[in-house]
Amino acid sequence: MAVVSDALTGIDADARERVLDWASKRFGVTRPTPWPASIGVPETPSDDSGDSSEIGEESTNSSATSYMHFADLYDDALPSTHPDRALVAAYWVQVLGGADSFTATEVNEALKNLGHGAPNITDALTSLQRRKPAHVRQLEKRGKSKQGRKVYKVTHNGIKAVEAMIRDQD
């Protein structure tokens, strides 16, 4: 533990978080992650393209209240379809988790932990990509096979859709 502590002491907080995320995935350890009380939610763009500006800008939108657990967000949004469930989980991983992107595995793991795993998470994410405007975009595919890992991001329209689900339940 001293070696790990020494190695992590010399790097900035963002790099330390990336190293710990990598290590937890590499060794199959689930890290408890309490989310800060206030995390910046991206602003919505002026156009409806859904992917024209970067995720992570501060917003004055208060509909994304603080959630300590994915279950709390899920209960507030009450998604009723597999694509909507995947969208809420992607919102949790990317927007509230502060990630730039996500994988289907990360989203389905969050859903499985609540007992709502998608029968085919790729189909659910493809459905979100086909919505007009798109709620999710594929950024890249890692690996050459059909089963290669795809990396996605939630678009601004996807973020607005989740926030609307939360507001509609209030």
DSSP file (Angstrom, degrees, kcal/mol; ACC not computed):
  #  RESIDUE AA STRUCTURE BP1 BP2  ACC     N-H-->O    O-->H-N    N-H-->O    O-->H-N    TCO  KAPPA ALPHA  PHI   PSI    X-CA   Y-CA   Z-CA
    1    1 A M     >        0   0    0      0, 0.0     4,-2.7     0, 0.0     5,-0.2   0.000 360.0 360.0 360.0 -32.9    0.0    0.0    0.0
    2    2 A A  H  >  +     0   0    0      2,-0.2     4,-2.7     1,-0.2     5,-0.2   0.889 360.0  51.7 -64.2 -38.4    2.9    2.3    0.7
    3    3 A V  H  > S+     0   0    0      2,-0.2     4,-2.3     1,-0.2    -1,-0.2   0.922 111.7  46.3 -64.0 -44.1    4.2    1.8   -2.9
    4    4 A V  H  > S+     0   0    0      2,-0.2     4,-2.3     1,-0.2     5,-0.2   0.926 112.8  50.3 -63.8 -44.8    0.7    2.7   -4.3
    5    5 A S  H  X S+     0   0    0     -4,-2.7     4,-1.7     1,-0.2    -2,-0.2   0.918 111.3  48.2 -59.4 -45.4    0.4    5.7   -2.0
    6    6 A D  H  X S+     0   0    0     -4,-2.7     4,-0.9     1,-0.2    -1,-0.2   0.901 111.5  50.5 -62.6 -40.6    3.9    7.0   -3.1
    7    7 A A  H  < S+     0   0    0     -4,-2.3     3,-0.3     1,-0.2    -1,-0.2   0.879 114.5  43.1 -66.3 -37.6    3.0    6.5   -6.8
    8    8 A L  H >< S+     0   0    0     -4,-2.3     3,-1.1     1,-0.2    -1,-0.2   0.716 101.7  69.0 -82.4 -20.9   -0.3    8.4   -6.5
    9    9 A T  H 3< S+     0   0    0     -4,-1.7    -1,-0.2     1,-0.2    -2,-0.2   0.839  94.0  56.7 -66.1 -33.1    1.1   11.2   -4.3
   10   10 A G  T 3< S+     0   0    0     -4,-0.9     2,-0.3    -3,-0.3    -1,-0.2   0.386  97.6  72.9 -84.0   4.8    3.3   12.6   -7.1
   11   11 A I  S <  S-     0   0    0     -3,-1.1     5,-0.0     1,-0.1    -3,-0.0  -0.845  85.0 -98.7-122.9 158.6    0.4   13.2   -9.7
   12   12 A D     >  -     0   0    0     -2,-0.3     4,-2.5     1,-0.1     5,-0.2  -0.188  41.0-102.5 -70.1 166.0   -2.4   15.7  -10.0
   13   13 A A  H  > S+     0   0    0      1,-0.2     4,-2.3     2,-0.2     5,-0.1   0.854 119.3  51.4 -59.9 -40.7   -6.0   14.8   -8.9
   14   14 A D  H  > S+     0   0    0      2,-0.2     4,-2.1     1,-0.2    -1,-0.2   0.928 112.7  45.1 -64.0 -44.9   -7.3   14.2  -12.4
   15   15 A A  H  > S+     0   0    0      1,-0.2     4,-2.5     2,-0.2    -2,-0.2   0.898 111.4  53.7 -64.9 -40.0   -4.5   11.8  -13.3
   16   16 A R  H  X S+     0   0    0     -4,-2.5     4,-2.5     1,-0.2    -2,-0.2   0.911 108.3  50.1 -60.8 -42.9   -4.9   10.1   -9.9
   17   17 A E  H  X S+     0   0    0     -4,-2.3     4,-2.5     1,-0.2    -1,-0.2   0.906 110.5  49.6 -63.1 -42.4   -8.6    9.5  -10.7
   18   18 A R  H  X S+     0   0    0     -4,-2.1     4,-2.6     2,-0.2    -2,-0.2   0.907 111.1  49.5 -63.0 -41.7   -7.8    8.1  -14.1
   19   19 A V  H  X S+     0   0    0     -4,-2.5     4,-2.8     1,-0.2    -2,-0.2   0.923 112.4  47.1 -64.0 -44.0   -5.2    5.7  -12.6
   20   20 A L  H  X S+     0   0    0     -4,-2.5     4,-2.5     2,-0.2    -2,-0.2   0.886 111.8  50.6 -66.8 -37.9   -7.6    4.5  -10.0
   21   21 A D  H  X S+     0   0    0     -4,-2.5     4,-2.1     2,-0.2     5,-0.2   0.940 112.7  46.8 -62.0 -46.6  -10.4    4.0  -12.5
   22   22 A W  H  X S+     0   0    0     -4,-2.6     4,-3.0     1,-0.2    -2,-0.2   0.938 113.4  48.3 -60.0 -47.4   -8.0    2.0  -14.7
   23   23 A A  H  X S+     0   0    0     -4,-2.8     4,-2.2     1,-0.2     6,-0.2   0.891 110.3  50.9 -63.7 -40.4   -6.8   -0.1  -11.8
   24   24 A S  H  <>S+     0   0    0     -4,-2.5     5,-2.7     1,-0.2     4,-0.4   0.902 115.4  42.5 -66.1 -38.8  -10.3   -0.8  -10.5
   25   25 A K  H ><5S+     0   0    0     -4,-2.1     3,-0.7     3,-0.2    -2,-0.2   0.905 113.5  52.6 -70.7 -41.4  -11.4   -2.0  -14.0
   26   26 A R  H 3<5S+     0   0    0     -4,-3.0    -2,-0.2     1,-0.2    -1,-0.2   0.868 119.4  33.8 -62.5 -38.3   -8.1   -3.9  -14.6
   27   27 A F  T 3<5S-     0   0    0     -4,-2.2    -1,-0.2    -5,-0.2    -2,-0.2   0.285 111.0-114.9-105.7   9.5   -8.5   -5.9  -11.3
   28   28 A G  T < 5 +     0   0    0     -3,-0.7     2,-0.5    -4,-0.4    -3,-0.2   0.838  62.9 147.5  66.5  35.4  -12.2   -6.1  -11.3
   29   29 A V      < -     0   0    0     -5,-2.7     2,-0.6    -6,-0.2    -1,-0.2  -0.892  42.2-140.6-106.5 131.4  -12.8   -4.0   -8.2
   30   30 A T        -     0   0    0     -2,-0.5    -5,-0.0    -5,-0.0    -6,-0.0  -0.807  16.8-152.7 -91.0 121.9  -15.9   -1.9   -7.8
   31   31 A R        -     0   0    0     -2,-0.6     2,-0.3   -10,-0.1    -2,-0.0  -0.801  16.8-123.5 -93.4 129.9  -15.1    1.5   -6.2
   32   32 A P        -     0   0    0      0, 0.0    -1,-0.0     0, 0.0     0, 0.0  -0.559  29.9-163.6 -67.4 134.9  -17.8    3.2   -4.2
   33   33 A T        -     0   0    0     -2,-0.3     2,-0.5    35,-0.1    -2,-0.0  -0.814  10.9-167.6-129.0  92.7  -18.2    6.6   -5.8
   34   34 A P        -     0   0    0      0, 0.0    34,-0.1     0, 0.0    35,-0.1  -0.690  24.9-135.6 -76.2 124.4  -20.1    9.3   -3.8
   35   35 A W        -     0   0    0     -2,-0.5    62,-0.1    32,-0.3     4,-0.1  -0.557  23.7-101.2 -81.7 143.7  -20.8   12.1   -6.3
   36   36 A P        -     0   0    0      0, 0.0    31,-0.3     0, 0.0     3,-0.2  -0.188  32.1-111.6 -58.6 156.1  -20.1   15.7   -5.2
   37   37 A A  S    S+     0   0    0      1,-0.2     2,-0.4    29,-0.1    29,-0.2   0.803 104.8  31.1 -62.1 -29.9  -23.2   17.7   -4.2
   38   38 A S        +     0   0    0     28,-0.1     2,-0.4    27,-0.1    -1,-0.2  -0.946  65.6 173.4-137.8 116.4  -22.9   19.9   -7.3
   39   39 A I        -     0   0    0     -2,-0.4    25,-0.1    25,-0.3     2,-0.0  -0.979  39.7-108.2-119.8 132.8  -21.5   18.9  -10.6
   40   40 A G        -     0   0    0     -2,-0.4    18,-0.1    16,-0.1    58,-0.1  -0.335  30.1-151.6 -60.6 134.2  -21.6   21.2  -13.6
   41   41 A V        -     0   0    0     18,-0.2    20,-0.2    20,-0.2    -1,-0.1  -0.893  27.1-102.0-106.9 137.8  -24.1   20.1  -16.2
   42   42 A P        -     0   0    0      0, 0.0     2,-0.1     0, 0.0    16,-0.1  -0.189  33.8-115.1 -60.0 147.2  -23.4   21.1  -19.8
   43   43 A E        -     0   0    0     15,-0.2    14,-0.1     1,-0.1    10,-0.1  -0.461  32.3-108.7 -74.3 154.4  -25.2   24.0  -21.3
   44   44 A T        -     0   0    0     -2,-0.1    -1,-0.1     1,-0.1     4,-0.1  -0.671  35.7-116.8 -84.2 142.1  -27.6   23.3  -24.2
   45   45 A P        -     0   0    0      0, 0.0    -1,-0.1     0, 0.0     8,-0.0  -0.276  17.3-118.5 -74.1 164.3  -26.3   24.5  -27.6
   46   46 A S  S    S+     0   0    0      2,-0.0     2,-0.2     3,-0.0    -2,-0.0   0.748  97.3  55.2 -76.0 -23.4  -28.2   27.1  -29.5
   47   47 A D  S    S-     0   0    0      1,-0.0     3,-0.3     0, 0.0     5,-0.1  -0.515  85.7-122.0-101.5 176.9  -28.8   24.7  -32.4
   48   48 A D  S    S+     0   0    0      1,-0.2    -2,-0.0    -2,-0.2   109,-0.0   0.092  77.2 110.3-105.1  22.2  -30.5   21.3  -32.4
   49   49 A S  S    S-     0   0    0      1,-0.1    85,-0.3    84,-0.1    -1,-0.2   0.794  70.3-144.0 -70.0 -26.2  -27.6   19.2  -33.8
   50   50 A G  S    S+     0   0    0     -3,-0.3   106,-1.8    83,-0.1   107,-0.3   0.343  82.5  50.9  86.1  -8.4  -27.0   17.6  -30.4
   51   51 A D        +     0   0    0    104,-0.2    -1,-0.1   105,-0.1     4,-0.1   0.111  67.1 111.0-149.2  30.8  -23.3   17.4  -30.6
   52   52 A S  S    S+     0   0    0     -5,-0.1     2,-0.3     2,-0.1    -4,-0.0   0.683  75.5  39.2 -89.6 -16.9  -21.8   20.8  -31.5
   53   53 A S  S    S-     0   0    0    -10,-0.1   103,-0.1     1,-0.0     2,-0.1  -0.865  89.6 -87.1-131.3 168.6  -20.1   21.8  -28.2
   54   54 A E    >   -     0   0    0     -2,-0.3     3,-0.6     1,-0.1     2,-0.2  -0.378  34.9-119.7 -78.0 146.2  -18.1   20.1  -25.5
   55   55 A I  T 3  S+     0   0    0      1,-0.2    -1,-0.1    45,-0.1   -14,-0.1  -0.581  89.4  54.7 -76.1 142.4  -19.6   18.4  -22.5
   56   56 A G  T 3   +     0   0    0      1,-0.4    -1,-0.2    -2,-0.2     2,-0.1   0.377  64.3 135.4 117.7  -4.7  -18.5   19.8  -19.2
   57   57 A E    <   -     0   0    0     -3,-0.6    -1,-0.4   -14,-0.1     2,-0.0  -0.477  62.5-101.3 -74.5 148.9  -19.4   23.5  -19.4
   58   58 A E        -     0   0    0     -2,-0.1     2,-0.3   -18,-0.1   -15,-0.2  -0.363  43.1-168.4 -67.2 149.0  -21.0   25.0  -16.3
   59   59 A S        -     0   0    0      2,-0.1   -18,-0.2   -17,-0.1   -16,-0.1  -0.951  32.7-140.8-137.5 157.3  -24.8   25.4  -16.5
   60   60 A T        +     0   0    0     -2,-0.3     2,-0.4   -20,-0.1    -2,-0.0   0.362  65.2 123.3 -95.3   4.6  -27.4   27.2  -14.5
   61   61 A N        -     0   0    0    -20,-0.2     3,-0.3     1,-0.2   -20,-0.2  -0.525  39.8-174.1 -69.3 121.8  -29.8   24.3  -15.0
   62   62 A S        +     0   0    0     -2,-0.4    -1,-0.2     1,-0.2    -2,-0.0   0.378  60.9  93.8-100.5   4.7  -30.8   23.0  -11.6
   63   63 A S  S    S+     0   0    0      1,-0.2     2,-1.6     2,-0.1    -1,-0.2   0.774  72.7  72.2 -69.8 -23.2  -32.8   20.0  -12.8
   64   64 A A  S    S-     0   0    0     -3,-0.3   -25,-0.3   -25,-0.1    -1,-0.2  -0.614  76.0-179.5 -90.7  78.3  -29.7   17.8  -12.4
   65   65 A T        -     0   0    0     -2,-1.6     2,-0.3     1,-0.2   -27,-0.1  -0.103  39.9 -73.6 -69.0 175.2  -29.7   17.8   -8.6
   66   66 A S        -     0   0    0    -29,-0.2     2,-0.5   -28,-0.0    -1,-0.2  -0.537  48.0-169.9 -76.7 137.1  -27.1   15.9   -6.7
   67   67 A Y        -     0   0    0    -31,-0.3   -32,-0.3    -2,-0.3     3,-0.1  -0.992  16.5-171.4-127.5 123.3  -27.4   12.1   -6.7
   68   68 A M  S    S+     0   0    0     -2,-0.5     2,-0.3     1,-0.2   -33,-0.3   0.750  78.8  31.0 -81.6 -24.9  -25.3   10.0   -4.4
   69   69 A H  S >> S-     0   0    0      1,-0.1     4,-1.3   -35,-0.1     3,-0.8  -0.975  74.1-127.3-136.7 147.2  -26.4    6.8   -6.1
   70   70 A F  H 3> S+     0   0    0     -2,-0.3     4,-2.9     1,-0.2     5,-0.2   0.855 109.2  64.9 -57.7 -35.7  -27.5    5.8   -9.5
   71   71 A A  H 3> S+     0   0    0      1,-0.2     4,-2.5     2,-0.2    -1,-0.2   0.863  98.9  52.8 -57.9 -36.9  -30.7    4.3   -8.0
   72   72 A D  H <> S+     0   0    0     -3,-0.8     4,-1.8     2,-0.2    -1,-0.2   0.923 111.3  45.0 -66.5 -44.1  -31.8    7.8   -6.9
   73   73 A L  H  X S+     0   0    0     -4,-1.3     4,-2.3     2,-0.2     5,-0.2   0.934 113.5  50.7 -62.0 -46.6  -31.4    9.2  -10.4
   74   74 A Y  H  X S+     0   0    0     -4,-2.9     4,-2.7     1,-0.2    -2,-0.2   0.911 110.2  49.4 -59.0 -45.0  -33.2    6.2  -11.9
   75   75 A D  H  < S+     0   0    0     -4,-2.5    -1,-0.2    -5,-0.2    -2,-0.2   0.841 112.4  48.2 -65.3 -33.5  -36.1    6.6   -9.4
   76   76 A D  H  < S+     0   0    0     -4,-1.8    93,-0.2    -5,-0.2    -1,-0.2   0.848 117.9  40.0 -74.9 -33.8  -36.4   10.3  -10.2
   77   77 A A  H  < S-     0   0    0     -4,-2.3    -2,-0.2    -5,-0.1    -3,-0.2   0.829  84.7-161.8 -84.3 -33.1  -36.3    9.8  -14.0
   78   78 A L     <  -     0   0    0     -4,-2.7    -3,-0.1    -5,-0.2     2,-0.1   0.928  11.1-160.8  48.4  58.1  -38.5    6.6  -14.1
   79   79 A P        -     0   0    0      0, 0.0    -1,-0.1     0, 0.0    -2,-0.0  -0.430  11.1-169.0 -67.4 141.8  -37.4    5.5  -17.6
   80   80 A S        +     0   0    0     -2,-0.1     2,-0.3     5,-0.0    -2,-0.0   0.597  60.9  55.5-111.2 -13.5  -39.9    3.0  -19.1
   81   81 A T  S  > S-     0   0    0      1,-0.1     4,-2.6    43,-0.0     5,-0.2  -0.802  84.5-113.2-117.5 161.2  -38.1    1.6  -22.2
   82   82 A H  H  > S+     0   0    0     -2,-0.3     4,-2.5     1,-0.2     5,-0.2   0.919 117.7  49.8 -60.0 -43.9  -34.7   -0.1  -22.6
   83   83 A P  H  > S+     0   0    0      0, 0.0     4,-2.3     0, 0.0    -1,-0.2   0.918 112.0  48.1 -61.8 -40.5  -33.3    2.9  -24.7
   84   84 A D  H  > S+     0   0    0      2,-0.2     4,-2.3     1,-0.2    -2,-0.2   0.885 110.9  50.9 -66.5 -37.0  -34.5    5.4  -22.0
   85   85 A R  H  X S+     0   0    0     -4,-2.6     4,-2.3     2,-0.2    -1,-0.2   0.927 111.2  48.6 -62.6 -43.9  -33.0    3.2  -19.3
   86   86 A A  H  X S+     0   0    0     -4,-2.5     4,-2.6     1,-0.2    -2,-0.2   0.887 110.2  52.3 -63.0 -38.4  -29.7    3.1  -21.2
   87   87 A L  H  X S+     0   0    0     -4,-2.3     4,-2.4     2,-0.2    -2,-0.2   0.913 109.4  48.1 -64.8 -42.9  -29.9    6.9  -21.6
   88   88 A V  H  X S+     0   0    0     -4,-2.3     4,-2.0     2,-0.2    -2,-0.2   0.913 113.6  47.5 -64.2 -41.9  -30.4    7.5  -17.9
   89   89 A A  H  X S+     0   0    0     -4,-2.3     4,-2.4     2,-0.2    -2,-0.2   0.895 111.3  50.6 -66.2 -39.2  -27.5    5.2  -17.1
   90   90 A A  H  X S+     0   0    0     -4,-2.6     4,-3.1     2,-0.2     5,-0.4   0.898 108.6  52.7 -64.3 -39.8  -25.3    6.9  -19.7
   91   91 A Y  H  X>S+     0   0    0     -4,-2.4     5,-2.0     2,-0.2     4,-1.1   0.909 109.5  50.0 -59.2 -43.7  -26.2   10.3  -18.2
   92   92 A W  I  <>S+     0   0    0     -4,-2.0     5,-0.9     3,-0.2    -2,-0.2   0.943 115.9  41.2 -60.1 -49.5  -25.1    8.9  -14.8
   93   93 A V  I  <5S+     0   0    0     -4,-2.4     6,-0.8     3,-0.2    -2,-0.2   0.939 128.4  26.9 -67.1 -48.0  -21.7    7.7  -16.1
   94   94 A Q  I  X>S+     0   0    0     -4,-3.1     5,-1.0    -5,-0.2     4,-0.7   0.970 129.1  29.4 -84.8 -57.3  -20.9   10.6  -18.4
   95   95 A V  I  <5S+     0   0    0     -4,-1.1     3,-0.4    -5,-0.4    -3,-0.2   0.975 131.8  29.8 -75.2 -55.2  -22.5   13.8  -17.0
   96   96 A L  I  4<S+     0   0    0     -5,-2.0    -1,-0.2     1,-0.2    -3,-0.2   0.786 122.6  52.0 -77.0 -25.3  -22.7   13.1  -13.3
   97   97 A G  T  4<S-     0   0    0     -5,-0.9    -1,-0.2    -6,-0.4    -2,-0.2   0.581 106.9-126.3 -84.5  -9.9  -19.6   11.0  -13.3
   98   98 A G  T  <5 +     0   0    0     -4,-0.7    -3,-0.2    -3,-0.4     2,-0.2   0.704  57.5 147.4  75.6  19.2  -17.6   13.6  -15.1
   99   99 A A      < -     0   0    0     -5,-1.0    -1,-0.2    -6,-0.8    -2,-0.1  -0.541  50.9-140.9 -86.8 154.8  -16.5   11.3  -17.9
  100  100 A D  S    S-     0   0    0     -2,-0.2     2,-0.3     1,-0.1   -45,-0.1   0.750  83.2 -10.3 -80.2 -26.1  -15.9   12.4  -21.5
  101  101 A S        -     0   0    0     52,-0.1     2,-0.3    -8,-0.1    52,-0.2  -0.872  64.8-142.9-157.3-177.5  -17.5    9.3  -22.9
  102  102 A F  E     -A  152   0A   0     50,-2.1    50,-3.1    -2,-0.3     2,-0.3  -0.970  11.1-127.0-153.4 165.3  -18.7    5.8  -21.9
  103  103 A T  E  >  -A  151   0A   0     -2,-0.3     4,-1.7    48,-0.2     5,-0.2  -0.792  30.0-114.1-112.5 161.2  -18.9    2.2  -23.1
  104  104 A A  H  > S+     0   0    0     46,-0.6     4,-2.8    -2,-0.3     5,-0.2   0.860 116.5  58.4 -60.4 -35.4  -21.9    0.0  -23.4
  105  105 A T  H  > S+     0   0    0      1,-0.2     4,-2.4     2,-0.2    -1,-0.2   0.914 103.9  50.1 -62.5 -43.7  -20.5   -2.2  -20.6
  106  106 A E  H  > S+     0   0    0      2,-0.2     4,-1.7     1,-0.2    -1,-0.2   0.912 113.5  46.1 -60.9 -42.6  -20.3    0.7  -18.1
  107  107 A V  H  X S+     0   0    0     -4,-1.7     4,-1.9     1,-0.2    -2,-0.2   0.935 113.8  46.8 -67.1 -46.8  -24.0    1.6  -18.8
  108  108 A N  H  X S+     0   0    0     -4,-2.8     4,-3.1     1,-0.2    -1,-0.2   0.846 108.2  56.8 -68.2 -32.1  -25.2   -2.0  -18.7
  109  109 A E  H  X S+     0   0    0     -4,-2.4     4,-2.3    -5,-0.2    -1,-0.2   0.924 106.8  49.2 -62.0 -43.6  -23.3   -2.6  -15.4
  110  110 A A  H  X S+     0   0    0     -4,-1.7     4,-0.7     1,-0.2    -2,-0.2   0.918 114.6  45.4 -60.8 -42.6  -25.1    0.3  -13.8
  111  111 A L  H ><>S+     0   0    0     -4,-1.9     5,-3.0     1,-0.2     3,-0.9   0.906 110.8  52.5 -67.6 -41.9  -28.4   -1.0  -15.0
  112  112 A K  H ><5S+     0   0    0     -4,-3.1     3,-1.4     4,-0.3    -1,-0.2   0.877 101.5  60.7 -61.8 -37.9  -27.6   -4.6  -13.9
  113  113 A N  H 3<5S+     0   0    0     -4,-2.3    -1,-0.3     1,-0.3    -2,-0.2   0.782 109.1  43.8 -61.4 -25.5  -26.8   -3.4  -10.4
  114  114 A L  T <<5S-     0   0    0     -3,-0.9    -1,-0.3    -4,-0.7    -2,-0.2   0.460 121.9-107.3 -94.8  -2.8  -30.4   -2.2  -10.2
  115  115 A G  T < 5S+     0   0    0     -3,-1.4    -3,-0.2    -4,-0.4    -2,-0.1   0.700  95.6 104.0  84.3  20.1  -31.8   -5.3  -11.7
  116  116 A H      < +     0   0    0     -5,-3.0    -4,-0.3    -6,-0.1    -5,-0.1  -0.094  42.2 159.7-124.7  33.9  -32.7   -3.5  -15.0
  117  117 A G        -     0   0    0     -6,-0.3    -9,-0.1    -5,-0.2    -8,-0.1  -0.271  43.8-113.6 -58.8 142.7  -29.9   -4.8  -17.3
  118  118 A A        -     0   0    0      1,-0.1     3,-0.5   -36,-0.1    -1,-0.1  -0.559  10.5-134.6 -78.1 140.0  -30.8   -4.4  -21.0
  119  119 A P  S    S+     0   0    0      0, 0.0     2,-0.3     0, 0.0    -1,-0.1   0.871 103.6   9.5 -60.8 -35.0  -31.3   -7.7  -23.0
  120  120 A N     >  -     0   0    0      1,-0.1     4,-1.7     2,-0.0     3,-0.4  -0.756  69.5-175.1-145.7  95.4  -29.1   -6.1  -25.7
  121  121 A I  H  > S+     0   0    0     -3,-0.5     4,-2.4    -2,-0.3     5,-0.2   0.827  84.7  59.0 -63.8 -32.8  -27.4   -2.9  -24.6
  122  122 A T  H  > S+     0   0    0      1,-0.2     4,-2.5     2,-0.2    -1,-0.2   0.907 105.0  49.9 -63.8 -40.5  -26.0   -2.3  -28.1
  123  123 A D  H  > S+     0   0    0     -3,-0.4     4,-2.3     2,-0.2    -1,-0.2   0.906 110.1  50.9 -62.5 -41.0  -29.5   -2.3  -29.6
  124  124 A A  H  X S+     0   0    0     -4,-1.7     4,-1.6     1,-0.2    -2,-0.2   0.920 112.7  45.4 -62.9 -43.5  -30.7    0.2  -27.0
  125  125 A L  H  X S+     0   0    0     -4,-2.4     4,-1.7     2,-0.2    -2,-0.2   0.864 110.8  53.6 -69.8 -35.6  -27.7    2.5  -27.7
  126  126 A T  H  X S+     0   0    0     -4,-2.5     4,-1.6     2,-0.2    -1,-0.2   0.902 106.7  53.0 -63.1 -40.4  -28.3    2.2  -31.5
  127  127 A S  H  X S+     0   0    0     -4,-2.3     4,-0.7     1,-0.2    -2,-0.2   0.893 107.9  50.6 -60.3 -40.5  -31.9    3.2  -30.9
  128  128 A L  H  < S+     0   0    0     -4,-1.6     7,-2.5     1,-0.2     8,-0.8   0.830 108.6  52.6 -67.4 -31.9  -30.7    6.3  -29.1
  129  129 A Q  H  < S+     0   0    0     -4,-1.7    -1,-0.2     1,-0.2    -2,-0.2   0.818 107.1  53.0 -70.8 -30.4  -28.4    7.1  -32.0
  130  130 A R  H  < S+     0   0    0     -4,-1.6    -1,-0.2    -5,-0.1    -2,-0.2   0.585  83.7 108.6 -83.8 -10.8  -31.2    6.9  -34.5
  131  131 A R  S  < S-     0   0    0     -4,-0.7     5,-0.1    -3,-0.4    -3,-0.0  -0.329  81.5 -99.7 -63.9 150.3  -33.5    9.3  -32.6
  132  132 A K  S    S+     0   0    0      1,-0.2     2,-0.1     2,-0.1    -2,-0.1  -0.949 119.6  24.3-114.0 111.3  -34.0   12.7  -34.3
  133  133 A P  S    S-     0   0    0      0, 0.0    -1,-0.2     0, 0.0   -83,-0.1   0.633 114.1-116.0 -72.9 156.9  -32.1   14.5  -32.9
  134  134 A A        -     0   0    0    -85,-0.3    24,-0.3     1,-0.1    23,-0.3  -0.279  21.3-164.1 -61.9 140.7  -29.7   11.8  -31.7
  135  135 A H  S    S+     0   0    0     -7,-2.5    20,-1.9     1,-0.2     2,-0.3   0.623  78.1  29.6 -97.9 -18.7  -29.4   11.3  -27.9
  136  136 A V  E     -B  154   0A   0     -8,-0.8     2,-0.4    18,-0.3    -1,-0.2  -0.989  66.9-160.8-139.2 146.0  -26.2    9.3  -28.1
  137  137 A R  E     -B  153   0A   0     16,-2.5    16,-2.1    -2,-0.3     2,-0.5  -0.984  20.3-127.5-126.3 140.4  -23.3    9.4  -30.6
  138  138 A Q  E     -B  152   0A   0     -2,-0.4    14,-0.3    14,-0.2     3,-0.1  -0.754  23.3-177.2 -82.8 130.3  -20.7    6.7  -31.3
  139  139 A L  E     -     0   0A   0     12,-3.6     2,-0.3    -2,-0.5    13,-0.2   0.812  59.2 -20.2 -96.4 -38.3  -17.2    8.2  -31.0
  140  140 A E  E     -B  151   0A   0     11,-1.4    11,-2.9     2,-0.0     2,-0.4  -0.983  49.6-128.7-162.8 166.8  -15.0    5.3  -31.9
  141  141 A K  E     -B  150   0A   0     -2,-0.3     2,-0.6     9,-0.2     9,-0.3  -0.997  18.6-153.5-126.9 126.6  -14.8    1.5  -32.1
  142  142 A R  E     +B  149   0A   0      7,-4.3     7,-1.7    -2,-0.4     2,-0.1  -0.890  64.4  23.0-102.8 118.4  -11.9   -0.3  -30.5
  143  143 A G  S    S-     0   0    0     -2,-0.6     5,-0.1     5,-0.2    -2,-0.0  -0.102  76.5-110.1 105.7 153.3  -11.0   -3.6  -32.1
  144  144 A K  S    S+     0   0    0     -2,-0.1    -1,-0.1     3,-0.1     4,-0.0   0.710  84.2  89.8 -92.5 -22.5  -11.6   -4.9  -35.6
  145  145 A S  S >  S-     0   0    0      1,-0.1     3,-2.0     2,-0.1    -3,-0.0  -0.194  90.9-106.0 -74.6 167.6  -14.2   -7.6  -34.9
  146  146 A K  T 3  S+     0   0    0      1,-0.3    -1,-0.1     3,-0.0    -3,-0.0   0.819 123.1  56.2 -59.8 -29.6  -17.9   -7.1  -34.9
  147  147 A Q  T 3  S+     0   0    0      2,-0.1    -1,-0.3     3,-0.0     3,-0.1   0.234  78.8 140.1 -87.6  13.8  -17.7   -7.3  -31.1
  148  148 A G    <   -     0   0    0     -3,-2.0     2,-0.3     1,-0.1    -5,-0.2  -0.227  63.6 -98.2 -56.7 147.9  -15.2   -4.5  -30.9
  149  149 A R  E     - B   0 142A   0     -7,-1.7    -7,-4.3    -8,-0.1     2,-0.4  -0.536  38.5-151.9 -72.9 126.8  -15.7   -2.1  -28.0
  150  150 A K  E     - B   0 141A   0     -2,-0.3   -46,-0.6    -9,-0.3     2,-0.5  -0.782   1.0-147.7-100.7 144.8  -17.6    1.0  -29.0
  151  151 A V  E     -AB 103 140A   0    -11,-2.9   -12,-3.6    -2,-0.4   -11,-1.4  -0.947  22.7-178.7-113.5 132.1  -17.2    4.4  -27.2
  152  152 A Y  E     -AB 102 138A   0    -50,-3.1   -50,-2.1    -2,-0.5     2,-0.3  -0.715  16.6-154.2-123.3 169.3  -20.1    6.7  -27.0
  153  153 A K  E     - B   0 137A   0    -16,-2.1   -16,-2.5    -2,-0.2     2,-0.4  -0.988  24.5-118.4-141.5 150.0  -21.1   10.1  -25.7
  154  154 A V  E     - B   0 136A   0     -2,-0.3   -18,-0.3   -18,-0.2   -19,-0.1  -0.738  34.4-136.1 -82.7 131.6  -24.5   11.5  -24.6
  155  155 A T     >  -     0   0    0    -20,-1.9     4,-2.2    -2,-0.4  -104,-0.2  -0.296  25.2-102.8 -80.4 171.2  -25.4   14.5  -26.8
  156  156 A H  H  > S+     0   0    0   -106,-1.8     4,-2.5     1,-0.2     5,-0.2   0.873 125.7  53.5 -61.9 -36.4  -26.8   17.7  -25.5
  157  157 A N  H  > S+     0   0    0    -23,-0.3     4,-1.9  -107,-0.3    -1,-0.2   0.856 107.1  51.5 -67.5 -33.5  -30.2   16.6  -26.7
  158  158 A G  H  > S+     0   0    0    -24,-0.3     4,-2.1  -108,-0.3    -2,-0.2   0.895 109.5  49.9 -66.1 -40.6  -29.8   13.4  -24.7
  159  159 A I  H  X S+     0   0    0     -4,-2.2     4,-2.4     1,-0.2    -2,-0.2   0.927 110.7  49.4 -62.8 -45.0  -28.9   15.4  -21.6
  160  160 A K  H  X S+     0   0    0     -4,-2.5     4,-2.2     1,-0.2    -1,-0.2   0.882 108.3  54.6 -61.7 -37.8  -32.0   17.5  -22.1
  161  161 A A  H  X S+     0   0    0     -4,-1.9     4,-2.0     2,-0.2    -1,-0.2   0.912 109.6  45.7 -64.0 -42.9  -34.1   14.4  -22.5
  162  162 A V  H  X S+     0   0    0     -4,-2.1     4,-2.2     2,-0.2    -2,-0.2   0.925 112.6  50.6 -66.0 -43.3  -32.9   13.0  -19.2
  163  163 A E  H  X S+     0   0    0     -4,-2.4     4,-2.4     1,-0.2    -1,-0.2   0.853 109.0  52.2 -64.2 -32.8  -33.5   16.3  -17.4
  164  164 A A  H  X S+     0   0    0     -4,-2.2     4,-2.8     2,-0.2    -1,-0.2   0.890 107.0  53.0 -67.8 -38.8  -37.0   16.4  -18.9
  165  165 A M  H  X S+     0   0    0     -4,-2.0     4,-0.9     2,-0.2    -2,-0.2   0.912 110.9  47.3 -59.8 -41.7  -37.7   12.9  -17.5
  166  166 A I  H >X S+     0   0    0     -4,-2.2     3,-0.7     1,-0.2     4,-0.5   0.937 113.8  46.5 -65.9 -46.7  -36.6   14.1  -14.1
  167  167 A R  H >< S+     0   0    0     -4,-2.4     3,-1.2     1,-0.2    -2,-0.2   0.884 106.9  58.4 -62.4 -39.7  -38.7   17.3  -14.3
  168  168 A D  H 3< S+     0   0    0     -4,-2.8    -1,-0.2     1,-0.3    -2,-0.2   0.751 104.5  51.9 -64.5 -23.2  -41.7   15.4  -15.5
  169  169 A Q  H <<        0   0    0     -4,-0.9    -1,-0.3    -3,-0.7    -2,-0.2   0.589 360.0 360.0 -88.7 -10.9  -41.7   13.2  -12.4
  170  170 A D    <<        0   0    0     -3,-1.2    -1,-0.2    -4,-0.5    -2,-0.1   0.493 360.0 360.0 -71.4 360.0  -41.6   16.2  -10.0
